[in-house]
Amino acid sequence: MDENNEIKNENEKIEQEVNNKVEANEVKENQEMPEIKEDESKEVKEQKEIKEGNNAKENETAKAKKSKGIFGKIMSILGKTVGIAIIVALIIITVRALVYKKYDVFGYRFYMIMSGSMEPNIHVGDAIIAKETNTKELKQQDIIAFAHNNGAVTVHRIINVYTEENKKMYETKGDNNNTPDGQLVQEQDIKGIIVAKIPNVGTALLFIQKHIYIFILVVVIIILAIIVRRLI
């Protein structure tokens, strides 16, 4: 009997230890669970923040692209408009000069050199641009364009300035000529002071002048082609 009691007590003791261990494990698991859940919640929160940050960046990038796209379209339209306006203006200027013999644009006049009197500085076939100026400010060595009674225009250099009865008169001479011009130039005859020279352009313009209607037709076709291409 004593032996059976001892065995029984031993079994109860072992069973109690097992139960204690089970309870201890359950308590430990319950204590670790909040930490695991807390870690998982922190990781989810970080991922959510990263995702929100990426979405914000994508939205900003999309807005920037949209803004850039609108600005680019506006600049493209403006560029096309300005380009077409420049082409049309050049055509108008060319037609005015070649057909109607009107060479003035915004105070500037355009002339083609037909003689070699100003060589070697200005050659036959060059184009020169004269700017309207205050004749009182003209001085020796200035190159001017001035008109004759018959309407012809000469481009020569001032070599002397004279004043008579508060009026200025200018003695001129071609650089390639041996003698001065025969008459003094009056203030009212001066078309302007020479401010620029474009080599050999006059030769091309003389050719165009002889074939002006063909030139206009070709230019109109080119402009229409450019406009249609840009609008498509």
Secondary structure in CASP SS format (residue, H / E / C, confidence):
PFRMAT SS
TARGET T0000
AUTHOR 0000-0000-0000
METHOD secondary structure of the structure
MODEL  1
M C 1.00
D H 1.00
E H 1.00
N H 1.00
N H 1.00
E H 1.00
I H 1.00
K H 1.00
N H 1.00
E H 1.00
N H 1.00
E H 1.00
K H 1.00
I H 1.00
E H 1.00
Q H 1.00
E H 1.00
V H 1.00
N H 1.00
N H 1.00
K H 1.00
V H 1.00
E H 1.00
A H 1.00
N H 1.00
E H 1.00
V H 1.00
K H 1.00
E H 1.00
N H 1.00
Q H 1.00
E H 1.00
M H 1.00
P H 1.00
E H 1.00
I H 1.00
K H 1.00
E H 1.00
D H 1.00
E H 1.00
S H 1.00
K H 1.00
E H 1.00
V H 1.00
K H 1.00
E H 1.00
Q H 1.00
K H 1.00
E H 1.00
I H 1.00
K H 1.00
E H 1.00
G H 1.00
N H 1.00
N H 1.00
A H 1.00
K H 1.00
E H 1.00
N H 1.00
E H 1.00
T H 1.00
A H 1.00
K H 1.00
A H 1.00
K H 1.00
K H 1.00
S H 1.00
K H 1.00
G H 1.00
I H 1.00
F H 1.00
G H 1.00
K H 1.00
I H 1.00
M H 1.00
S H 1.00
I H 1.00
L H 1.00
G H 1.00
K H 1.00
T H 1.00
V H 1.00
G H 1.00
I H 1.00
A H 1.00
I H 1.00
I H 1.00
V H 1.00
A H 1.00
L H 1.00
I H 1.00
I H 1.00
I H 1.00
T H 1.00
V H 1.00
R H 1.00
A H 1.00
L H 1.00
V C 1.00
Y C 1.00
K C 1.00
K C 1.00
Y C 1.00
D E 1.00
V E 1.00
F C 1.00
G C 1.00
Y E 1.00
R E 1.00
F E 1.00
Y E 1.00
M E 1.00
I C 1.00
M C 1.00
S C 1.00
G C 1.00
S C 1.00
M C 1.00
E C 1.00
P C 1.00
N C 1.00
I C 1.00
H C 1.00
V C 1.00
G C 1.00
D C 1.00
A E 1.00
I E 1.00
I E 1.00
A E 1.00
K E 1.00
E C 1.00
T C 1.00
N C 1.00
T H 1.00
K H 1.00
E H 1.00
L C 1.00
K C 1.00
Q C 1.00
Q C 1.00
D C 1.00
I E 1.00
I E 1.00
A E 1.00
F E 1.00
A E 1.00
H C 1.00
N C 1.00
N C 1.00
G C 1.00
A C 1.00
V E 1.00
T E 1.00
V E 1.00
H E 1.00
R E 1.00
I E 1.00
I E 1.00
N E 1.00
V E 1.00
Y E 1.00
T E 1.00
E E 1.00
E C 1.00
N C 1.00
K E 1.00
K E 1.00
M E 1.00
Y E 1.00
E E 1.00
T E 1.00
K E 1.00
G C 1.00
D C 1.00
N C 1.00
N C 1.00
N C 1.00
T C 1.00
P C 1.00
D C 1.00
G C 1.00
Q C 1.00
L C 1.00
V E 1.00
Q E 1.00
E H 1.00
Q H 1.00
D H 1.00
I E 1.00
K E 1.00
G E 1.00
I E 1.00
I E 1.00
V E 1.00
A E 1.00
K E 1.00
I E 1.00
P C 1.00
N C 1.00
V H 1.00
G H 1.00
T H 1.00
A H 1.00
L H 1.00
L H 1.00
F H 1.00
I H 1.00
Q H 1.00
K H 1.00
H C 1.00
I H 1.00
Y H 1.00
I H 1.00
F H 1.00
I H 1.00
L H 1.00
V H 1.00
V H 1.00
V H 1.00
I H 1.00
I H 1.00
I H 1.00
L H 1.00
A H 1.00
I H 1.00
I H 1.00
V H 1.00
R H 1.00
R H 1.00
L H 1.00
I C 1.00
END
